[in-house]
Amino acid sequence: MRNEPIWNLMNLFCRAHPWHGVSIGDDSPREIHCYVEIVPTDTVKFELDKSTGLLKADRPQKYSNTCPSLYGLVPQTHCGKRVGDYSGKKAKKKNILGDNDPLDVCILTEKEITRGDILITAIPIGGIRAIDGNEADDKIIAVLKGDLVYNFKDISECPPNLIDRLCHYFLTYKDFPGSDLSEQKMEIAAIYGKKEAEEVIRLAQEDYEEHFSGIRDLLKMAMQKTS
């Protein structure tokens, strides 16, 4: 679906939907476009409203846990059966499903980016194999393209404390005082490198193409009726 004339024409007249109307990039999975939802200074958890394509306030961050990196999604990806099967195989767990969301991405950069609802280009260097209950919830780790400080080629080059901070955020951001930690569903099954991250991105693209194959056909029909 990337760079098709139908999408380019639609984007001339209305804002592109960050999940469906933005290309993942011609050099994917080596280099990807990312839609940023949250920046490290946000004290409100923002997320994409999937029905409208607008960034919405999901909830205030009531406690001290804030995301230590830019955080968002990879356009035209979907965590479906392929991503779930791959996660389960790698984690040696049965019946792992995709979470039916776009693929999550954390983007590392030295630059201060003060707001979300923007598109950036990033280079994947690894990922966090997070499993939420029985659902794959992978977090791709990438670096901002052209960043002179966070210019790692693979996640193995990152300071361990940096990865620990990211893992801690995803393990605790749903916790609140008085909650029962024994009921925590999120777990970190593994940290993986660049090659595996690129494979997860490829599978998420394939899941997207299968799950949303009807979007392209509907747009073509609509354009034909108005022509």
N, CA and C atoms as a LAMMPS dump frame, in Angstrom:
ITEM: TIMESTEP
0
ITEM: NUMBER OF ATOMS
681
ITEM: BOX BOUNDS ff ff ff
-5.0000000000000000e+02 5.0000000000000000e+02
-5.0000000000000000e+02 5.0000000000000000e+02
-5.0000000000000000e+02 5.0000000000000000e+02
ITEM: ATOMS id mol type element x y z
1 1 1 N 0.812 -1.211 0
2 1 2 C 0 0 0
3 1 3 C 0.85 1.268 0
4 2 1 N 2.128 1.108 0.189
5 2 2 C 2.992 2.279 0.306
6 2 3 C 3.092 3.04 -1.018
7 3 1 N 2.967 4.379 -0.922
8 3 2 C 3.165 5.282 -2.047
9 3 3 C 2.232 5.021 -3.229
10 4 1 N 1.052 4.449 -2.986
11 4 2 C 0.117 4.247 -4.071
12 4 3 C -0.535 5.582 -4.434
13 5 1 N -0.855 5.809 -5.734
14 5 2 C -1.46 7.078 -6.15
15 5 3 C -2.737 7.41 -5.393
16 6 1 N -3.536 6.389 -5.045
17 6 2 C -4.787 6.643 -4.339
18 6 3 C -4.529 7.31 -2.995
19 7 1 N -3.476 6.873 -2.281
20 7 2 C -3.146 7.471 -0.986
21 7 3 C -2.592 8.883 -1.171
22 8 1 N -1.736 9.054 -2.16
23 8 2 C -1.155 10.37 -2.4
24 8 3 C -2.236 11.395 -2.747
25 9 1 N -3.234 10.971 -3.522
26 9 2 C -4.321 11.869 -3.888
27 9 3 C -5.157 12.237 -2.665
28 10 1 N -5.48 11.248 -1.839
29 10 2 C -6.28 11.517 -0.637
30 10 3 C -5.558 12.481 0.293
31 11 1 N -4.242 12.345 0.394
32 11 2 C -3.484 13.188 1.314
33 11 3 C -3.41 14.643 0.864
34 12 1 N -3.749 14.918 -0.4
35 12 2 C -3.784 16.299 -0.865
36 12 3 C -4.992 17.048 -0.315
37 13 1 N -6.049 16.306 0.022
38 13 2 C -7.31 16.933 0.406
39 13 3 C -7.64 16.796 1.892
40 14 1 N -7.009 15.877 2.581
41 14 2 C -7.299 15.698 4
42 14 3 C -6.05 15.162 4.693
43 15 1 N -6.015 15.365 5.999
44 15 2 C -4.872 14.906 6.767
45 15 3 C -4.772 13.391 6.724
46 16 1 N -3.574 12.885 6.538
47 16 2 C -3.359 11.445 6.485
48 16 3 C -3.573 10.833 7.863
49 17 1 N -4.241 9.695 7.906
50 17 2 C -4.379 8.938 9.148
51 17 3 C -2.999 8.385 9.501
52 18 1 N -2.485 8.65 10.718
53 18 2 C -1.114 8.237 11.048
54 18 3 C -0.865 6.735 10.964
55 19 1 N -1.917 5.936 11.145
56 19 2 C -1.736 4.487 11.063
57 19 3 C -1.865 3.989 9.63
58 20 1 N -2.894 4.45 8.92
59 20 2 C -3.212 3.881 7.61
60 20 3 C -2.742 4.729 6.437
61 21 1 N -2.679 6.044 6.609
62 21 2 C -2.409 6.924 5.482
63 21 3 C -0.97 7.354 5.335
64 22 1 N -0.094 6.873 6.227
65 22 2 C 1.328 7.221 6.183
66 22 3 C 2.126 5.98 5.807
67 23 1 N 3.033 6.117 4.885
68 23 2 C 3.879 4.989 4.481
69 23 3 C 4.864 4.644 5.585
70 24 1 N 5.164 3.37 5.718
71 24 2 C 6.197 2.938 6.663
72 24 3 C 7.583 3.338 6.171
73 25 1 N 7.71 3.613 4.866
74 25 2 C 8.996 4.007 4.296
75 25 3 C 9.491 3.006 3.275
76 26 1 N 10.102 3.507 2.232
77 26 2 C 10.558 2.638 1.14
78 26 3 C 11.708 1.725 1.553
79 27 1 N 12.47 2.106 2.59
80 27 2 C 13.617 1.301 3.016
81 27 3 C 13.316 0.441 4.229
82 28 1 N 12.024 0.29 4.561
83 28 2 C 11.645 -0.582 5.673
84 28 3 C 12.07 -2.026 5.372
85 29 1 N 12.523 -2.777 6.386
86 29 2 C 12.596 -2.458 7.811
87 29 3 C 13.922 -1.827 8.268
88 30 1 N 14.825 -1.554 7.333
89 30 2 C 16.108 -0.969 7.728
90 30 3 C 15.926 0.437 8.28
91 31 1 N 14.962 1.159 7.711
92 31 2 C 14.686 2.54 8.108
93 31 3 C 13.176 2.729 8.043
94 32 1 N 12.58 3.292 9.089
95 32 2 C 11.13 3.338 9.157
96 32 3 C 10.633 4.73 9.553
97 33 1 N 9.434 5.056 9.104
98 33 2 C 8.737 6.227 9.6
99 33 3 C 8.04 5.859 10.904
100 34 1 N 7.991 6.797 11.829
101 34 2 C 7.36 6.566 13.135
102 34 3 C 6.458 7.746 13.464
103 35 1 N 5.309 7.44 14.028
104 35 2 C 4.402 8.476 14.517
105 35 3 C 4.578 8.568 16.029
106 36 1 N 4.968 9.741 16.518
107 36 2 C 5.261 9.937 17.934
108 36 3 C 3.98 10.338 18.671
109 37 1 N 3.642 9.571 19.702
110 37 2 C 2.487 9.868 20.546
111 37 3 C 2.897 10.543 21.855
112 38 1 N 4.008 10.091 22.439
113 38 2 C 4.424 10.537 23.765
114 38 3 C 5.883 10.977 23.722
115 39 1 N 6.198 12.05 24.439
116 39 2 C 7.582 12.474 24.63
117 39 3 C 7.9 12.389 26.127
118 40 1 N 9.186 12.358 26.504
119 40 2 C 9.542 12.115 27.91
120 40 3 C 8.994 13.123 28.914
121 41 1 N 8.654 14.332 28.464
122 41 2 C 8.147 15.339 29.399
123 41 3 C 6.636 15.264 29.6
124 42 1 N 5.951 14.386 28.884
125 42 2 C 4.495 14.311 28.992
126 42 3 C 4.071 13.754 30.345
127 43 1 N 3.172 14.465 31
128 43 2 C 2.581 13.968 32.24
129 43 3 C 1.162 13.464 32.001
130 44 1 N 0.75 13.466 30.743
131 44 2 C -0.495 12.851 30.307
132 44 3 C -0.145 11.78 29.29
133 45 1 N -0.778 10.62 29.394
134 45 2 C -0.549 9.56 28.42
135 45 3 C -1.425 9.83 27.199
136 46 1 N -0.77 10.143 26.092
137 46 2 C -1.472 10.368 24.842
138 46 3 C -1.398 9.114 23.984
139 47 1 N -2.435 8.885 23.201
140 47 2 C -2.39 7.776 22.251
141 47 3 C -3.263 8.1 21.052
142 48 1 N -2.986 7.413 19.95
143 48 2 C -3.74 7.64 18.726
144 48 3 C -5.157 7.115 18.879
145 49 1 N -6.132 7.961 18.551
146 49 2 C -7.509 7.494 18.445
147 49 3 C -7.65 6.824 17.081
148 50 1 N -7.802 5.512 17.089
149 50 2 C -7.704 4.755 15.839
150 50 3 C -8.848 5.045 14.872
151 51 1 N -9.991 5.464 15.382
152 51 2 C -11.121 5.716 14.49
153 51 3 C -11 7.04 13.75
154 52 1 N -10.407 8.064 14.384
155 52 2 C -10.32 9.387 13.756
156 52 3 C -8.93 9.74 13.252
157 53 1 N -7.899 9.092 13.8
158 53 2 C -6.531 9.455 13.45
159 53 3 C -6.014 10.649 14.225
160 54 1 N -6.773 11.117 15.226
161 54 2 C -6.337 12.235 16.059
162 54 3 C -5.635 11.723 17.308
163 55 1 N -4.732 12.536 17.83
164 55 2 C -4.056 12.186 19.07
165 55 3 C -4.953 12.583 20.233
166 56 1 N -5.234 11.638 21.121
167 56 2 C -6.14 11.921 22.224
168 56 3 C -5.431 11.734 23.565
169 57 1 N -5.945 12.418 24.588
170 57 2 C -5.452 12.233 25.95
171 57 3 C -6.122 10.998 26.526
172 58 1 N -5.328 9.969 26.781
173 58 2 C -5.877 8.726 27.307
174 58 3 C -6.145 8.845 28.807
175 59 1 N -5.132 9.318 29.541
176 59 2 C -5.304 9.516 30.981
177 59 3 C -4.124 10.314 31.52
178 60 1 N -4.336 11.08 32.587
179 60 2 C -3.197 11.737 33.239
180 60 3 C -2.288 10.694 33.868
181 61 1 N -0.974 10.96 33.831
182 61 2 C -0.044 10.106 34.557
183 61 3 C -0.087 10.548 36.019
184 62 1 N -0.808 9.799 36.845
185 62 2 C -1.05 10.214 38.216
186 62 3 C 0.193 10.085 39.104
187 63 1 N 1.131 9.261 38.67
188 63 2 C 2.284 9.002 39.516
189 63 3 C 3.563 9.345 38.759
190 64 1 N 4.708 8.944 39.277
191 64 2 C 5.982 9.491 38.811
192 64 3 C 6.548 8.803 37.578
193 65 1 N 5.937 7.749 37.099
194 65 2 C 6.493 6.982 35.993
195 65 3 C 6.194 7.66 34.659
196 66 1 N 7.223 8.128 33.97
197 66 2 C 7.075 8.726 32.644
198 66 3 C 7.968 7.993 31.654
199 67 1 N 7.57 8.013 30.404
200 67 2 C 8.311 7.27 29.38
201 67 3 C 9.684 7.907 29.151
202 68 1 N 10.765 7.132 29.215
203 68 2 C 12.105 7.701 29.085
204 68 3 C 12.565 7.949 27.649
205 69 1 N 11.694 7.744 26.675
206 69 2 C 12.079 7.966 25.272
207 69 3 C 10.864 8.483 24.518
208 70 1 N 11.068 8.909 23.285
209 70 2 C 9.931 9.121 22.399
210 70 3 C 9.236 7.784 22.199
211 71 1 N 7.922 7.819 22.121
212 71 2 C 7.169 6.56 22.049
213 71 3 C 5.997 6.74 21.091
214 72 1 N 5.797 5.757 20.242
215 72 2 C 4.7 5.858 19.303
216 72 3 C 4.468 4.564 18.562
217 73 1 N 4.091 4.686 17.292
218 73 2 C 3.731 3.509 16.508
219 73 3 C 4.387 3.55 15.134
220 74 1 N 4.434 2.384 14.512
221 74 2 C 4.971 2.251 13.159
222 74 3 C 3.792 2.174 12.198
223 75 1 N 3.641 3.127 11.281
224 75 2 C 2.499 3.122 10.366
225 75 3 C 2.437 1.854 9.519
226 76 1 N 1.208 1.493 9.158
227 76 2 C 0.936 0.357 8.28
228 76 3 C 1.593 -0.933 8.782
229 77 1 N 1.518 -1.121 10.114
230 77 2 C 1.872 -2.396 10.736
231 77 3 C 0.701 -2.831 11.604
232 78 1 N 0.622 -4.118 11.858
233 78 2 C -0.462 -4.673 12.676
234 78 3 C 0.072 -5.912 13.376
235 79 1 N -0.11 -5.957 14.681
236 79 2 C 0.354 -7.119 15.443
237 79 3 C -0.754 -8.167 15.447
238 80 1 N -0.697 -9.017 14.452
239 80 2 C -1.699 -10.058 14.275
240 80 3 C -1.122 -11.435 14.51
241 81 1 N -1.599 -12.398 13.732
242 81 2 C -1.226 -13.792 13.954
243 81 3 C 0.272 -14.029 13.769
244 82 1 N 0.859 -13.448 12.739
245 82 2 C 2.274 -13.689 12.48
246 82 3 C 3.142 -13.194 13.636
247 83 1 N 2.849 -11.977 14.099
248 83 2 C 3.625 -11.417 15.201
249 83 3 C 3.403 -12.24 16.47
250 84 1 N 2.164 -12.634 16.739
251 84 2 C 1.88 -13.443 17.915
252 84 3 C 2.57 -14.794 17.867
253 85 1 N 2.506 -15.465 16.722
254 85 2 C 3.157 -16.774 16.582
255 85 3 C 4.666 -16.655 16.768
256 86 1 N 5.241 -15.609 16.196
257 86 2 C 6.695 -15.428 16.294
258 86 3 C 7.108 -15.165 17.74
259 87 1 N 6.35 -14.319 18.428
260 87 2 C 6.648 -14.032 19.831
261 87 3 C 6.545 -15.295 20.679
262 88 1 N 5.476 -16.069 20.47
263 88 2 C 5.302 -17.296 21.229
264 88 3 C 6.403 -18.311 20.972
265 89 1 N 6.818 -18.413 19.706
266 89 2 C 7.895 -19.347 19.359
267 89 3 C 9.191 -18.954 20.038
268 90 1 N 9.532 -17.672 19.997
269 90 2 C 10.778 -17.202 20.591
270 90 3 C 10.748 -17.303 22.114
271 91 1 N 9.583 -17.037 22.712
272 91 2 C 9.467 -17.066 24.174
273 91 3 C 9.148 -18.451 24.708
274 92 1 N 8.947 -19.398 23.771
275 92 2 C 8.586 -20.775 24.151
276 92 3 C 7.297 -20.793 24.974
277 93 1 N 6.306 -20.04 24.479
278 93 2 C 4.996 -19.99 25.111
279 93 3 C 3.927 -20.337 24.077
280 94 1 N 2.89 -21.02 24.524
281 94 2 C 1.818 -21.422 23.622
282 94 3 C 0.694 -20.392 23.64
283 95 1 N -0.037 -20.371 22.524
284 95 2 C -1.263 -19.578 22.408
285 95 3 C -1.039 -18.081 22.63
286 96 1 N 0.076 -17.552 22.12
287 96 2 C 0.325 -16.117 22.169
288 96 3 C -0.296 -15.468 20.928
289 97 1 N -1.109 -14.46 21.159
290 97 2 C -1.804 -13.766 20.083
291 97 3 C -1.183 -12.398 19.841
292 98 1 N -1.432 -11.827 18.673
293 98 2 C -1.106 -10.425 18.472
294 98 3 C -2.117 -9.562 19.211
295 99 1 N -1.748 -8.331 19.566
296 99 2 C -2.667 -7.482 20.334
297 99 3 C -3.577 -6.634 19.443
298 100 1 N -3.498 -6.853 18.117
299 100 2 C -4.363 -6.152 17.153
300 100 3 C -4.159 -4.643 17.136
301 101 1 N -2.997 -4.198 17.557
302 101 2 C -2.633 -2.792 17.504
303 101 3 C -1.478 -2.604 16.521
304 102 1 N -1.186 -1.362 16.108
305 102 2 C 0.047 -1.13 15.35
306 102 3 C 1.254 -1.449 16.213
307 103 1 N 2.369 -1.717 15.574
308 103 2 C 3.602 -2.056 16.273
309 103 3 C 4.131 -0.834 17.019
310 104 1 N 4.45 -1.027 18.309
311 104 2 C 4.97 0.06 19.137
312 104 3 C 6.456 0.294 18.852
313 105 1 N 6.892 1.542 19.047
314 105 2 C 8.296 1.862 18.828
315 105 3 C 8.759 2.906 19.84
316 106 1 N 9.955 2.703 20.37
317 106 2 C 10.631 3.682 21.223
318 106 3 C 11.785 4.261 20.414
319 107 1 N 11.881 5.593 20.359
320 107 2 C 12.921 6.235 19.556
321 107 3 C 13.878 6.983 20.476
322 108 1 N 15.159 6.636 20.393
323 108 2 C 16.189 7.246 21.212
324 108 3 C 16.819 8.418 20.463
325 109 1 N 16.992 9.524 21.158
326 109 2 C 17.64 10.693 20.567
327 109 3 C 18.158 11.601 21.67
328 110 1 N 19.243 12.313 21.362
329 110 2 C 19.742 13.318 22.31
330 110 3 C 18.96 14.619 22.209
331 111 1 N 18.236 14.797 21.128
332 111 2 C 17.54 16.061 20.885
333 111 3 C 16.276 16.153 21.738
334 112 1 N 15.957 17.367 22.157
335 112 2 C 14.747 17.588 22.942
336 112 3 C 13.577 17.836 21.994
337 113 1 N 12.72 16.863 21.879
338 113 2 C 11.498 16.994 21.086
339 113 3 C 10.362 17.147 22.085
340 114 1 N 9.676 18.275 22.037
341 114 2 C 8.802 18.672 23.139
342 114 3 C 7.333 18.329 22.941
343 115 1 N 6.975 17.769 21.798
344 115 2 C 5.572 17.448 21.571
345 115 3 C 5.45 16.235 20.675
346 116 1 N 4.326 15.537 20.85
347 116 2 C 4.016 14.42 19.986
348 116 3 C 3.207 14.863 18.782
349 117 1 N 2.504 13.899 18.159
350 117 2 C 1.715 14.143 16.957
351 117 3 C 2.601 14.608 15.814
352 118 1 N 3.757 13.975 15.69
353 118 2 C 4.69 14.291 14.608
354 118 3 C 5.209 12.997 14.001
355 119 1 N 5.729 13.094 12.79
356 119 2 C 6.366 11.961 12.114
357 119 3 C 7.867 12.162 12.105
358 120 1 N 8.597 11.097 12.384
359 120 2 C 10.053 11.136 12.29
360 120 3 C 10.538 9.879 11.581
361 121 1 N 11.762 9.902 11.142
362 121 2 C 12.391 8.732 10.528
363 121 3 C 13.415 8.164 11.501
364 122 1 N 13.363 6.86 11.701
365 122 2 C 14.228 6.218 12.682
366 122 3 C 14.803 4.925 12.114
367 123 1 N 15.865 4.465 12.762
368 123 2 C 16.557 3.24 12.345
369 123 3 C 16.436 2.21 13.464
370 124 1 N 15.751 1.095 13.22
371 124 2 C 15.602 0.065 14.259
372 124 3 C 16.948 -0.559 14.625
373 125 1 N 17.161 -0.753 15.938
374 125 2 C 18.398 -1.39 16.41
375 125 3 C 18.117 -2.591 17.309
376 126 1 N 16.854 -2.855 17.61
377 126 2 C 16.527 -3.984 18.481
378 126 3 C 15.096 -3.894 18.951
379 127 1 N 14.8 -4.62 20.027
380 127 2 C 13.432 -4.6 20.513
381 127 3 C 13.301 -5.253 21.88
382 128 1 N 12.155 -5.021 22.493
383 128 2 C 11.786 -5.629 23.761
384 128 3 C 10.632 -6.579 23.491
385 129 1 N 10.82 -7.856 23.818
386 129 2 C 9.734 -8.821 23.647
387 129 3 C 8.861 -8.774 24.894
388 130 1 N 7.871 -7.898 24.869
389 130 2 C 6.925 -7.774 25.972
390 130 3 C 5.708 -8.643 25.664
391 131 1 N 5.198 -9.311 26.694
392 131 2 C 3.996 -10.123 26.56
393 131 3 C 3.021 -9.687 27.631
394 132 1 N 1.848 -9.255 27.189
395 132 2 C 0.811 -8.738 28.087
396 132 3 C -0.283 -9.792 28.185
397 133 1 N -0.26 -10.564 29.271
398 133 2 C -1.182 -11.687 29.38
399 133 3 C -0.821 -12.744 28.362
400 134 1 N -1.674 -12.95 27.37
401 134 2 C -1.359 -13.895 26.296
402 134 3 C -1.195 -13.189 24.959
403 135 1 N -0.878 -11.868 25.008
404 135 2 C -0.743 -11.09 23.782
405 135 3 C 0.672 -10.558 23.593
406 136 1 N 1.189 -10.698 22.377
407 136 2 C 2.489 -10.113 22.03
408 136 3 C 2.356 -8.6 22.01
409 137 1 N 3.276 -7.917 22.675
410 137 2 C 3.245 -6.452 22.767
411 137 3 C 4.654 -5.903 22.557
412 138 1 N 5.282 -6.34 21.455
413 138 2 C 6.676 -5.968 21.181
414 138 3 C 6.86 -4.461 21.126
415 139 1 N 8.031 -4.009 21.6
416 139 2 C 8.428 -2.615 21.524
417 139 3 C 9.72 -2.544 20.696
418 140 1 N 9.629 -2.044 19.485
419 140 2 C 10.827 -1.86 18.671
420 140 3 C 11.635 -0.713 19.262
421 141 1 N 12.95 -0.89 19.369
422 141 2 C 13.849 0.169 19.817
423 141 3 C 14.576 0.704 18.587
424 142 1 N 14.514 2.012 18.4
425 142 2 C 15.126 2.632 17.224
426 142 3 C 15.852 3.903 17.651
427 143 1 N 16.715 4.39 16.772
428 143 2 C 17.398 5.667 17.007
429 143 3 C 16.968 6.653 15.926
430 144 1 N 16.853 7.914 16.318
431 144 2 C 16.495 8.957 15.363
432 144 3 C 17.538 9.016 14.253
433 145 1 N 17.089 9.005 13.029
434 145 2 C 18.026 9.045 11.895
435 145 3 C 18.863 10.322 11.954
436 146 1 N 20.175 10.152 11.86
437 146 2 C 21.081 11.284 11.864
438 146 3 C 21.512 11.745 13.236
439 147 1 N 21.013 11.119 14.315
440 147 2 C 21.409 11.53 15.66
441 147 3 C 22.895 11.244 15.865
442 148 1 N 23.633 12.248 16.343
443 148 2 C 25.081 12.118 16.465
444 148 3 C 25.528 11.456 17.767
445 149 1 N 24.632 11.366 18.74
446 149 2 C 24.973 10.733 20.017
447 149 3 C 24.385 9.331 20.092
448 150 1 N 23.088 9.212 19.83
449 150 2 C 22.438 7.9 19.825
450 150 3 C 22.552 7.308 18.416
451 151 1 N 23.782 7 18.055
452 151 2 C 24.034 6.475 16.716
453 151 3 C 24.395 4.996 16.763
454 152 1 N 23.754 4.27 17.687
455 152 2 C 24.031 2.848 17.85
456 152 3 C 23.586 2.074 16.609
457 153 1 N 24.338 1.033 16.28
458 153 2 C 23.985 0.162 15.163
459 153 3 C 23.151 -1.027 15.624
460 154 1 N 23.292 -1.393 16.904
461 154 2 C 22.56 -2.527 17.462
462 154 3 C 22.303 -2.249 18.937
463 155 1 N 21.267 -2.846 19.476
464 155 2 C 20.903 -2.605 20.868
465 155 3 C 21.999 -3.04 21.834
466 156 1 N 22.862 -3.94 21.385
467 156 2 C 23.966 -4.388 22.239
468 156 3 C 24.943 -3.255 22.551
469 157 1 N 24.917 -2.182 21.758
470 157 2 C 25.786 -1.03 21.99
471 157 3 C 25.194 -0.033 22.982
472 158 1 N 23.918 -0.186 23.318
473 158 2 C 23.261 0.744 24.242
474 158 3 C 23.74 0.504 25.676
475 159 1 N 23.845 1.563 26.483
476 159 2 C 24.132 1.375 27.904
477 159 3 C 23.04 0.511 28.541
478 160 1 N 23.401 -0.507 29.32
479 160 2 C 22.385 -1.382 29.935
480 160 3 C 21.352 -0.628 30.749
481 161 1 N 21.78 0.447 31.437
482 161 2 C 20.83 1.196 32.254
483 161 3 C 19.717 1.82 31.419
484 162 1 N 20.028 2.169 30.189
485 162 2 C 19.022 2.76 29.314
486 162 3 C 17.936 1.742 28.989
487 163 1 N 18.333 0.528 28.666
488 163 2 C 17.367 -0.525 28.377
489 163 3 C 16.594 -0.896 29.64
490 164 1 N 17.286 -0.909 30.78
491 164 2 C 16.607 -1.2 32.05
492 164 3 C 15.503 -0.181 32.333
493 165 1 N 15.761 1.089 32.031
494 165 2 C 14.758 2.127 32.263
495 165 3 C 13.528 1.904 31.381
496 166 1 N 13.762 1.549 30.136
497 166 2 C 12.642 1.283 29.239
498 166 3 C 11.827 0.089 29.731
499 167 1 N 12.519 -0.979 30.121
500 167 2 C 11.823 -2.173 30.621
501 167 3 C 11.024 -1.84 31.875
502 168 1 N 11.623 -1.061 32.766
503 168 2 C 10.934 -0.687 34.001
504 168 3 C 9.664 0.092 33.693
505 169 1 N 9.727 0.985 32.731
506 169 2 C 8.539 1.762 32.379
507 169 3 C 7.405 0.849 31.933
508 170 1 N 7.696 -0.069 31.036
509 170 2 C 6.63 -0.914 30.496
510 170 3 C 6.131 -1.944 31.514
511 171 1 N 6.946 -2.275 32.476
512 171 2 C 6.498 -3.199 33.514
513 171 3 C 5.659 -2.515 34.586
514 172 1 N 5.773 -1.195 34.71
515 172 2 C 5.147 -0.514 35.839
516 172 3 C 4.174 0.598 35.465
517 173 1 N 4.072 0.988 34.188
518 173 2 C 3.284 2.181 33.873
519 173 3 C 1.794 1.994 34.119
520 174 1 N 1.341 0.748 34.266
521 174 2 C -0.064 0.513 34.583
522 174 3 C -0.297 0.321 36.084
523 175 1 N 0.776 0.287 36.867
524 175 2 C 0.639 0.101 38.313
525 175 3 C 0.159 1.386 38.986
526 176 1 N -0.42 1.242 40.125
527 176 2 C -0.807 2.391 40.948
528 176 3 C -0.775 1.95 42.405
529 177 1 N -0.597 2.883 43.323
530 177 2 C -0.549 2.523 44.734
531 177 3 C -1.788 1.746 45.165
532 178 1 N -1.533 0.629 45.849
533 178 2 C -2.633 -0.201 46.308
534 178 3 C -3.023 -1.302 45.349
535 179 1 N -2.436 -1.312 44.136
536 179 2 C -2.774 -2.374 43.185
537 179 3 C -2.127 -3.682 43.605
538 180 1 N -2.701 -4.767 43.149
539 180 2 C -2.201 -6.098 43.479
540 180 3 C -1.14 -6.486 42.45
541 181 1 N 0.127 -6.423 42.859
542 181 2 C 1.212 -6.723 41.924
543 181 3 C 1.202 -8.177 41.469
544 182 1 N 0.549 -9.044 42.246
545 182 2 C 0.485 -10.459 41.86
546 182 3 C -0.368 -10.656 40.61
547 183 1 N -1.198 -9.651 40.293
548 183 2 C -2.058 -9.745 39.11
549 183 3 C -1.435 -9.083 37.886
550 184 1 N -0.207 -8.621 38.016
551 184 2 C 0.464 -7.977 36.88
552 184 3 C 0.57 -8.943 35.713
553 185 1 N 0.15 -8.509 34.542
554 185 2 C 0.134 -9.377 33.371
555 185 3 C 1.327 -9.159 32.451
556 186 1 N 1.939 -7.985 32.518
557 186 2 C 3.025 -7.663 31.602
558 186 3 C 4.326 -8.326 32.038
559 187 1 N 5.013 -8.918 31.077
560 187 2 C 6.332 -9.481 31.351
561 187 3 C 7.269 -9.188 30.193
562 188 1 N 8.545 -9.108 30.502
563 188 2 C 9.577 -8.939 29.484
564 188 3 C 10.215 -10.305 29.257
565 189 1 N 9.97 -10.874 28.086
566 189 2 C 10.48 -12.211 27.795
567 189 3 C 11.91 -12.183 27.272
568 190 1 N 12.305 -11.091 26.601
569 190 2 C 13.655 -11.024 26.033
570 190 3 C 13.929 -9.63 25.498
571 191 1 N 15.216 -9.342 25.353
572 191 2 C 15.697 -8.176 24.606
573 191 3 C 16.382 -8.723 23.363
574 192 1 N 16.011 -8.232 22.193
575 192 2 C 16.599 -8.791 20.976
576 192 3 C 17.232 -7.692 20.126
577 193 1 N 18.074 -8.126 19.199
578 193 2 C 18.879 -7.215 18.41
579 193 3 C 18.245 -6.774 17.102
580 194 1 N 19.052 -6.106 16.305
581 194 2 C 18.598 -5.457 15.076
582 194 3 C 17.972 -6.434 14.085
583 195 1 N 18.622 -7.56 13.861
584 195 2 C 18.134 -8.517 12.871
585 195 3 C 16.743 -9.01 13.231
586 196 1 N 16.543 -9.317 14.507
587 196 2 C 15.239 -9.813 14.942
588 196 3 C 14.19 -8.701 14.905
589 197 1 N 14.593 -7.482 15.229
590 197 2 C 13.66 -6.356 15.151
591 197 3 C 13.156 -6.172 13.721
592 198 1 N 14.046 -6.291 12.755
593 198 2 C 13.64 -6.152 11.367
594 198 3 C 12.671 -7.263 10.96
595 199 1 N 12.86 -8.463 11.513
596 199 2 C 11.942 -9.562 11.223
597 199 3 C 10.563 -9.285 11.817
598 200 1 N 10.505 -8.772 13.034
599 200 2 C 9.22 -8.437 13.658
600 200 3 C 8.496 -7.376 12.826
601 201 1 N 9.234 -6.377 12.34
602 201 2 C 8.631 -5.333 11.507
603 201 3 C 8.074 -5.93 10.219
604 202 1 N 8.825 -6.816 9.588
605 202 2 C 8.348 -7.458 8.353
606 202 3 C 7.058 -8.236 8.601
607 203 1 N 7.031 -8.983 9.691
608 203 2 C 5.832 -9.77 10.003
609 203 3 C 4.64 -8.863 10.284
610 204 1 N 4.88 -7.75 10.98
611 204 2 C 3.804 -6.806 11.272
612 204 3 C 3.283 -6.149 9.992
613 205 1 N 4.158 -5.923 9.023
614 205 2 C 3.718 -5.399 7.735
615 205 3 C 2.829 -6.414 7.024
616 206 1 N 3.232 -7.674 7.06
617 206 2 C 2.438 -8.727 6.417
618 206 3 C 1.086 -8.874 7.104
619 207 1 N 1.076 -8.814 8.44
620 207 2 C -0.193 -8.862 9.169
621 207 3 C -1.092 -7.697 8.768
622 208 1 N -0.502 -6.527 8.594
623 208 2 C -1.284 -5.344 8.203
624 208 3 C -1.885 -5.533 6.811
625 209 1 N -1.073 -5.958 5.874
626 209 2 C -1.544 -6.123 4.503
627 209 3 C -2.714 -7.094 4.44
628 210 1 N -2.666 -8.14 5.265
629 210 2 C -3.756 -9.118 5.272
630 210 3 C -4.993 -8.561 5.994
631 211 1 N -4.79 -7.975 7.161
632 211 2 C -5.915 -7.561 7.991
633 211 3 C -6.659 -6.378 7.399
634 212 1 N -5.937 -5.451 6.749
635 212 2 C -6.553 -4.236 6.244
636 212 3 C -6.586 -4.183 4.722
637 213 1 N -6.643 -5.336 4.1
638 213 2 C -6.639 -5.369 2.634
639 213 3 C -7.857 -4.664 2.056
640 214 1 N -8.954 -4.595 2.819
641 214 2 C -10.169 -3.983 2.301
642 214 3 C -10.125 -2.474 2.23
643 215 1 N -9.206 -1.828 2.978
644 215 2 C -9.154 -0.364 2.983
645 215 3 C -8.848 0.17 1.588
646 216 1 N -7.892 -0.417 0.935
647 216 2 C -7.504 0.04 -0.393
648 216 3 C -8.653 -0.113 -1.386
649 217 1 N -9.374 -1.246 -1.295
650 217 2 C -10.481 -1.489 -2.214
651 217 3 C -11.616 -0.5 -1.982
652 218 1 N -11.912 -0.183 -0.723
653 218 2 C -12.968 0.775 -0.42
654 218 3 C -12.631 2.174 -0.942
655 219 1 N -11.376 2.567 -0.798
656 219 2 C -10.963 3.889 -1.278
657 219 3 C -11.076 3.966 -2.804
658 220 1 N -10.685 2.907 -3.471
659 220 2 C -10.776 2.904 -4.933
660 220 3 C -12.221 3.015 -5.387
661 221 1 N -13.117 2.289 -4.685
662 221 2 C -14.529 2.353 -5.032
663 221 3 C -15.078 3.754 -4.818
664 222 1 N -14.681 4.39 -3.705
665 222 2 C -15.152 5.733 -3.404
666 222 3 C -14.664 6.737 -4.445
667 223 1 N -13.414 6.597 -4.866
668 223 2 C -12.878 7.516 -5.859
669 223 3 C -13.57 7.326 -7.2
670 224 1 N -13.912 6.076 -7.545
671 224 2 C -14.582 5.811 -8.814
672 224 3 C -15.983 6.432 -8.84
673 225 1 N -16.678 6.39 -7.663
674 225 2 C -18.032 6.923 -7.603
675 225 3 C -18.056 8.447 -7.703
676 226 1 N -16.97 9.091 -7.261
677 226 2 C -16.928 10.547 -7.3
678 226 3 C -16.295 11.096 -8.572
679 227 1 N -15.779 10.206 -9.399
680 227 2 C -15.113 10.667 -10.63
681 227 3 C -16.114 10.81 -11.777
